[in-house]
Amino acid sequence: MEEDTKPILVPVGGDESNYGIMNIQFNPEDYKCKRPFHVEPTNIVSVNDDMQRVTDEASAMNKRIHYYSRLTSPADRALIAPDHVLPAPDEIYVYSPLGTAFKVDSCTDGYGKNSSLVTIFMIWNTMMGTSILSIPWGIKQAGFTSGIILILLMGILTLYCCYRVVKSRQMIPLTDTSNWEFPDVCKYYFGSFGQWSSLLFSMVSLVGAMVVYWVLMSNFLFNTGKFIYNFVHDINVTDIVPGTNGSNKVICPSAASDHPPQNRTVMFSSGNRTGFELFEEWWDKSKTVPFYLIAVLLPLLNLKSPSFFAKFNVLGTISVVYLVFLVTVKAAHLGIHLEFNWFTENEFFVPEFRILFPQLTGVLTLAFFIHNCVITLLQNNRNQENNVRDLSIAYFLVGLTYLYVGVIIFASFPSPPLSKECIEQNFLDNFPSDDIMSFVARIFLLFQMMTVYPLLGYLARVQLLRQFFGNAYPSLFHVLILNLAIVGAGVAMARFYPNIGGIIRYSGATCGLAFVFVYPSLIYMISLHRAGQLTWPALIIHIFIILLGLANLIAQFLL
């Protein structure tokens, strides 16, 4: 009874983003998917895979809802249909004047079912999956003090640009943009060029992240399998690389070879040497293990539901917590090894500022990158009004974790006897394969990445296949072809170029140019100009942001 007492007319002057289809306004406190278009399921006839034809009775009911638009002048745009006229969220159908009805996916596929906590940690996990392991290396490339400053500045800058992406749909007047992705917004402002270019850069970022995931998962699976085999068969393996002595050993794989470390070992065993050699032949980090991952991950990529991955993604935060614990324990045992030299370099330490700092900004662009899929992730937030708050909290947690792990690993790296230059692009490679805590960390990270990887695949599938077929899952064949291409890229890089720092830099700077720096700034300036609100300070600031993104990309190829 209380809902029936709500007034039909509401005050004029609200946010233009509240106007729905055909300029009918609805209460933002109601379910976002309650549109004044409804067809009872019993009125749907001639159901087939392509469309659902509606009867005259359903059409008449649609006209009944439209009756409310006649109660006031269309110029007022202040009418909302009362709740007793609107159906439940799981019974919504979009009615077309052509006589077809389509079920609203956002209502039936779990719209708004994730809490703010789940949303925050989903964003946190999605951003942190790969780059956290390269942050210490990035700080080494930029210099200790410069690295800290860059992490803080890049975090703030990318958060602001991500905020502009989230708000970009609401700045489009008199259009229902509730189901739009960011490429749709780019199409609205820049035409087909904006749509397809944004799609291209989005795929570069997602596929680049998935390739890095595959390289790292191959690394973790290889070391995990090797540790288990050696333990079960009582094999003592010693890495042939320079390192420290003692129970908390740290190694320098890059000093043994100019190529990525392949875990060359000397074996001392009470077991069968032939069996060990056979194991090493079939359990190779680049030749065999990357192919073994296909059997596990390819079926997961072909699943339809993203909510399945989101649930396990929250559990994957355990891996990050443990990684922070590992870094803390290692630092407590190794101590702090710092020496401040602003511009001079010696045998064991790097200066506080280095000309290689753009390599860190390239890594950070991808580390803080979620701009191409933030709208998709936030659509499942139960409280849409908390989107900006939840996004800010997620960015704060990501930045804090990056800063803590990067600073602690760099500061505690034992110099001397090892040089800070020994810090690897994946800092876990600085710990030997028989290190217990590193073994557990690899297990946790392998689990976390195997749960985030299908989510990234889903985001790539949504953005690519919807543009070509209007459906994120047109058929199993189309999805399988896309997933095989993505998996093939990961296997190829793990086999021939397992350089995660380089992949992160180039993909981050490339996609970041479009999604982090150019498109959000341009769209904001255009929308302000059309509204007559563009000021010189806003123009100068956002042009400067665009120039930063361009300089960031160019610098990756010069260093």
Buried (B, 14 or more C-beta within 10 A) or exposed (E): EEEEEBEEEBEEEBEBBBBBEEBBBBBEEBBBBBBBBBBBBEBBEEEEEEBBBBBEEBBEBBEEBBEBBEEBEEEEBBBBBBBEBBBEBEBBBBBEEEBBBBBBBBBEBBBBEBBBEBBBBBBBBBBBBBBBBBBBBBBBBBBBBBBBEBBEEBBEBBBBBBBBBBBBBEBBEEBBBBEBBBBBBBBBBBEEEBBBBBBBBBBBBBBBBBBBBBBBBBBBBBBBBBBEBBEEBEBEBEBEBBBBEEEBBBBBBBBBEEEBBBBEBEBEBEEEEEEBEEBBEEBBBBEBBBEBBBEEBBEBBBBEEBEBBBEBBBEBBEBBEBBBEBBEEBBEEBEEBEEEBEEEBEEBBBBBBBEBBBBBBBBBBBBBBBBBBBBBBBBBBEEBEBBEEBBBBBBBBBBEBBBBBBBBBBBBBBBEEBBBBBBBBBBBBBBBBBBEBBBBBBBBBBBBBBBBBBBBBBBBBBBBBBBEEEEBBBEEEBBEEBBEEBBEBBBEBBBEBBBBBBBBBBBBBBBBBBBBBBBBBBBBBBBBEEEEEBEEEBBEBBEEBBEBBEBBBEBBEEE
